[in-house]
Amino acid sequence: MSESAQTLYPDLHIERQHTLGLARARQVTDDWIQSAEQDYRMTCHLQRLEDKDIVTFKRTGATGQLLSAPDKFELDAKLGFLFKSFLPKIKQQIEQNLDKAIAEKS
C-alpha cells in the first residue's frame, strides 16, 4: 500500500481471496473503477504493475486504495465524518459488489 493511502487504522478494510488470476482480476478492477467514477463520483488513478494493480481513489469525504492481485483484492479506506455514520452500509455494499464481480468472472 502506498504511504498516502496506507493508515494504521483504516475506517474500512475489506479483503477477498479469489482464484481469478491476474487477467480476470484486472477485468474486475477495470469494472470497479468505472463504477466508482460513474456511480460514486470517485477520482481513480490506476497503477498497473507486472504482478498487481493498485488503484488509489478519492472524493470529498473518502480516500483509499484497492490492491488487485492474482489471488486477492484488498481495499482500505479512510472516511470523513459524515460517511462514518454510514460505515456498515458502505461496507456491506462494497462487499456485495466485490463478491458479485468475483463470481461473475469465475
C-alpha positions as CSV (number, residue, x, y, z in Angstrom):
1,M,0.0,0.0,0.0
2,S,1.2,3.5,-0.7
3,E,2.1,5.7,2.1
4,S,-0.5,8.3,1.2
5,A,-3.4,5.8,1.3
6,Q,-2.0,3.5,4.0
7,T,-3.1,4.2,7.5
8,L,-2.5,2.2,10.7
9,Y,-6.3,2.0,11.3
10,P,-8.3,2.5,8.1
11,D,-12.0,3.1,8.7
12,L,-12.8,0.4,6.2
13,H,-10.8,-2.8,5.4
14,I,-12.1,-5.4,3.0
15,E,-10.1,-8.4,1.8
16,R,-11.3,-11.1,-0.6
17,Q,-9.3,-14.2,-1.7
18,H,-10.0,-15.4,-5.2
19,T,-8.7,-17.8,-7.9
20,L,-9.2,-15.5,-10.9
21,G,-5.6,-15.0,-11.8
22,L,-4.2,-11.6,-12.9
23,A,-6.0,-11.2,-16.2
24,R,-9.5,-11.7,-14.8
25,A,-8.7,-9.8,-11.6
26,R,-7.8,-6.8,-13.9
27,Q,-11.2,-7.1,-15.5
28,V,-12.8,-6.8,-12.1
29,T,-10.6,-3.9,-11.3
30,D,-11.5,-2.1,-14.5
31,D,-15.2,-2.6,-13.8
32,W,-14.7,-1.4,-10.2
33,I,-13.0,1.8,-11.4
34,Q,-15.8,2.5,-13.9
35,S,-18.4,2.1,-11.3
36,A,-16.6,4.1,-8.7
37,E,-16.1,7.0,-11.1
38,Q,-19.6,6.9,-12.6
39,D,-21.8,5.9,-9.6
40,Y,-19.9,7.4,-6.7
41,R,-18.0,10.3,-8.3
42,M,-14.6,9.0,-7.3
43,T,-11.4,10.1,-8.9
44,C,-9.4,7.0,-9.5
45,H,-5.8,6.5,-10.5
46,L,-4.7,3.1,-11.8
47,Q,-1.1,1.9,-11.5
48,R,-0.5,-1.3,-13.4
49,L,2.4,-3.3,-12.3
50,E,3.7,-6.6,-13.6
51,D,2.1,-8.7,-10.8
52,K,-0.7,-6.5,-9.5
53,D,-2.8,-3.3,-9.9
54,I,-3.1,-0.5,-7.4
55,V,-6.0,1.9,-7.6
56,T,-6.0,5.0,-5.5
57,F,-9.3,6.7,-5.2
58,K,-10.7,9.8,-3.6
59,R,-13.7,12.1,-3.4
60,T,-14.9,14.5,-0.8
61,G,-15.2,12.5,2.4
62,A,-13.4,9.4,1.3
63,T,-9.9,8.3,0.2
64,G,-8.4,4.9,-0.2
65,Q,-6.7,2.2,-2.2
66,L,-7.6,-1.0,-3.9
67,L,-5.0,-3.7,-4.4
68,S,-5.8,-6.2,-7.1
69,A,-3.6,-9.2,-7.2
70,P,-3.8,-12.6,-8.9
71,D,-5.2,-14.2,-5.7
72,K,-6.8,-11.4,-3.7
73,F,-8.4,-8.0,-3.6
74,E,-7.7,-5.7,-0.7
75,L,-9.4,-2.4,-0.1
76,D,-8.6,0.2,2.6
77,A,-10.3,3.5,3.0
78,K,-10.5,6.5,5.3
79,L,-13.9,8.1,5.6
80,G,-14.8,11.6,6.6
81,F,-17.0,12.4,9.5
82,L,-20.3,12.3,7.5
83,F,-19.5,9.0,5.8
84,K,-18.5,7.3,9.0
85,S,-22.1,7.2,10.2
86,F,-22.9,5.1,7.1
87,L,-19.9,2.7,7.5
88,P,-21.9,-0.5,8.0
89,K,-24.0,0.1,4.9
90,I,-21.0,1.2,2.8
91,K,-19.0,-1.8,3.8
92,Q,-21.9,-4.2,3.1
93,Q,-22.5,-2.6,-0.4
94,I,-18.8,-2.8,-1.3
95,E,-18.6,-6.5,-0.1
96,Q,-21.7,-7.4,-2.1
97,N,-20.5,-5.7,-5.2
98,L,-17.0,-7.3,-5.0
99,D,-18.4,-10.8,-4.3
100,K,-20.7,-10.5,-7.2
101,A,-17.9,-9.3,-9.5
102,I,-15.6,-12.1,-8.5
103,A,-18.4,-14.7,-9.0
104,E,-19.2,-13.3,-12.5
105,K,-15.6,-13.6,-13.6
106,S,-15.0,-17.1,-12.1
